[in-house]
Amino acid sequence: MVAGVIGAGAVAGCLGSLLGLGGGVFLVPFLNAGLGLDFKVAAATGLMTVIATSSVVSAGRAGRNLINLRLGMLLEVATTVGGLIAAFTVAYLSNHTLALIFAVVTVAIAILMLTRLDRRNVLDASLEPGPLGGRFHDEDTGREVVYQVRRLPLGMVASFLAGYVSGTLGIGGGILKVPVLNAWCGVPMRAAAATSALMIGVTAAASAPQYFMRGEVNPPVAAAAVIGVLMGSQLGFHVGSRAPVKWLKLLMAVVLLAVSAFYFVKAFA
């Protein structure tokens, strides 16, 4: 069982660091359906792995200007509030309700990403990024990328919802933040994923203590999952810096559709 959790954690960590989602969105279904753990225990373990993924990816991308610290800290205020509310209310939600929420959220995000496969939020390199925008060197194209942040209020609302989803499902708020930042706020995919990776760790840290206090953290399972995620995150970090953006978006959509289909079946079984 421990070996299986480490292996699943490695896969989750790799995919999570590639897409800035945290490993929980992939690991929670495995723990819940594959190993038969209660959803709340699986969600608590997922939050532990989200913190680990965030630490590895944020450290690895520091100094490359991919992480937009000003934007991330502003959005994190709303996200943390959502995560705290979720941590106190999740005890009153049934497993059926949690599975249905998981399915609806993931299919909506997958459809959004499929509509954005060929769109990139890149400005002329001579333009200024503005107070919350940024610029970075893209290893895929070899060019400097400049972007400006648009629709900030929408980003704040999405961040609050992301925090609630993260605290409720243990999957990391990146499942909402990355697509919203990329599709509606004008942030390129790589910068959105890196900034999200920083934020999801803070969100998970705000929610995790409440699960621990309720006895829903299984230490051996959580430790095995974190070990796997730390190994997988390193691989995902190195692959993600060179992978074409279109393929990253397509990978995100495919994985989310598969997870959504599974939980729709589970919710109505």
N, C-alpha and C positions, 0 to 999 in steps of 0.2 A: 504493500500500500504506500509506504514512504517513497519507494523508488518511482511508483506511478505518479505520485504527487509532484516529485522533483521534475520528472519528465514533462508533465503537463505544465508545471510552472515555467520551465525553460521555453516551451512553445509560446506560452502566454506572454512571457517577458520579451521574447523576440518580436512578436507581432505588436505588442503594446508599445514598445519603444520605437518601432517603425512608424506607427501611426499617431503617437502621442495620446493614446487612450488609457494607458495603464493596463496591467494584465488581467484585471478583474473581469472584464467583459468576456474573456475566453475561459478563464479559470472557474468562475462561479458555476456555469453550466456543467462543467466536468465534475466538480465536487458534488453538486446537487443531484445530477442525473446519473453520472457514472459511478460515484461512490456511495450515493444514497444519503449524504449528509443533509441535515435540515437546511432550508434555504437561508435562514438567518445565520447559521454557523458558517455556511459557504460564503455569505456576504461579508461576514467579519474577517474571514481569511482573505477574501478578495481585497479588503481595505489594507490589510498588512502588505500584500504584494504591490498595491498601488503606491504605497509609501516607498517601497524598495525601488520600483521602476523609476519613480520620480527622482530619487536621489542619484541613481546611476546615469540617467539620461541628462539631467540638468548639469551634473558635473562634467560629463563628456562633451556637452555642447557649449559650455562656458567659454567665453573668449572668441566665439565665432560670430557674434552679433545675431545669432538666430533667435535667442531668447529676448523678447521685448519686455524688459523688467518693469518699465513704467506702466505699460498696458496691463501686464499680468497682475501686478499688485493692486491696481484699481479694480479690475474685474474680480479679484480674489475676495474683496470685501463682501460683495454680493454672494459669491459662492460659499463662503464660510458660513454666512447666515443661513443659507439654504441647507447646508450640511448639518448644522446644529439642530435645526427644526426637524430634519429627517431622523436624526439619531434618537430624538425623544418620541417621535410618532410611529416609528417602524414597528414597535412592539404591538401596536394595535391593528396591524395589517395582516391578513391571512396569507398563506403561501400561494393560494390561487390568485389573489389580487396582485401580489408581487410578480408572479410569473406573467400575468397579463400586461402589467406595466412594462416589464422588460421587453416583451414581444412588440408592443406598440411603438415604444421608443426606438428600438433598433431598426424596425422596418422603415419608419419615417426618415431616419437619418440615412439609411442605405439608399433610399430613393433620391434624397437630396444630393448625395454624392454622385450618383449616376448622371444627374442632370448637369454636373459641373466638371465632367471628365476633361474637356478640352479648353477650359477657361483658366486663365492665370492672372493674378492680381499684380501686375508689374507695370510701373511707370517709367518714363524716360529717366535715365540715370542722372540727368542734369537738374531734375526737379528736387525740391526740398520735401522730406517726408512729413514735416509738421511735428507738433508737440508729442504725439503718441505713435507716429509711424516709425519706420526704421529702414535700414539698408544692410545688406549682407552679400557675401560672395557665394554664388550658387555653383557648387562643384559639378552639378549635372551639365549645365550649359556653359560654365566658365565665365559667366558675366556677373556684373554687380546688379543686384535687384533692389529697387527702391519702391516702397509702398506707403500709402496713407491709410489711416483708420477712418472708416465711415460708420454711420449708424451706431454710435456708441451706446445710446439708451437701449437699443435692441440687444447689444452685447451684454449689457448689465442684466437685463431680464433673463436672457439665456443662461448667464452665469449663475443666477439665483436658482433657476430650474436645474441646472447641471449639478449644483451643490446638493439639491434635494434628491435627485436621482442617484448621485454617488452615495450619499448617506443611507438611502433606502435599499439600494441593490448591491452596494459594495463593488461597483464597477469602474469608479473613477469618472469624474465629470467631463473628461475629454471627449466622451461619446457625443456630447452636445456641443462643447466648446469648439472643437476643431472644425466641424462642418459649418457652424454659424460664423466663426471668425473668417473662414475661408470664403464661404458663399455670400455673406451679406455685409461683413465688416471690412472687406478689402485686404485681408492679411494673406500672403502667400502660404501654400500648404506647409512648406518646411518650417516657416516661422510660426505658424499656428500650432503645429505639432510640438515644437520645442517649447513655446510659451505655455502650452497646455500641460506639458510634462512637468514643468515647474509648479504650476498651480494645483494639479491634482494631488500632489503630496501634502500640501497644506490643508486641502479640503479633507482628505482621508484622515489626517492627524486630528482634525476637529471632531470627526464622527467616531473614530475607533474606540476612544475611552468608554463611551456609553455601552458599546457591545461588550467590552471587557468587564464592565461592572455588572452586566446581566449574566455573565458566565457563558457567553456565546462564542468566545475565542477558544479554539482547540489548539493549545500550544504546540504539540508535535506536528499536527497538520500544517499549522501556520508557518512553523520553522522550515519544514520541508518545502513548502510552496515558495517561501522567500528565497531559499537557496537556489531553487530552480530558476526563479525569475531573475535573480542577479546574474546567473550564467547566460540566460537567453537574452537579457537586455544588452549585454556587451555585443553579441552578434548582431542584433537588430540595429544597434547604433551605427556600426560600421557599414552595414548594407544600406541603411536608409539614407546616408549622406550622398550616395552615388546613384540610387535607384531613380528612374524617371518619375516625375510627379504624377503623371497620368496613371501609371501602374500602382502607385501608392493609393490613389483614390479608388481605383478598381478593386484592389485587394481589400480595402476597408469595406466597400459596399458588399462584396461577395461574402465576407466573413459575417457581417452584420445580418445579411439576409438569411444565412444558414442558422445563426443563433436565434433569430426572430421566428423562423419556421418551427424550430424545435420547441420554443416556449409557447407558441400558439397551440401546438398539438398538446403540450403538457397542460395548458390552462383549461382546455375544453375536453380533455380526456375523461 
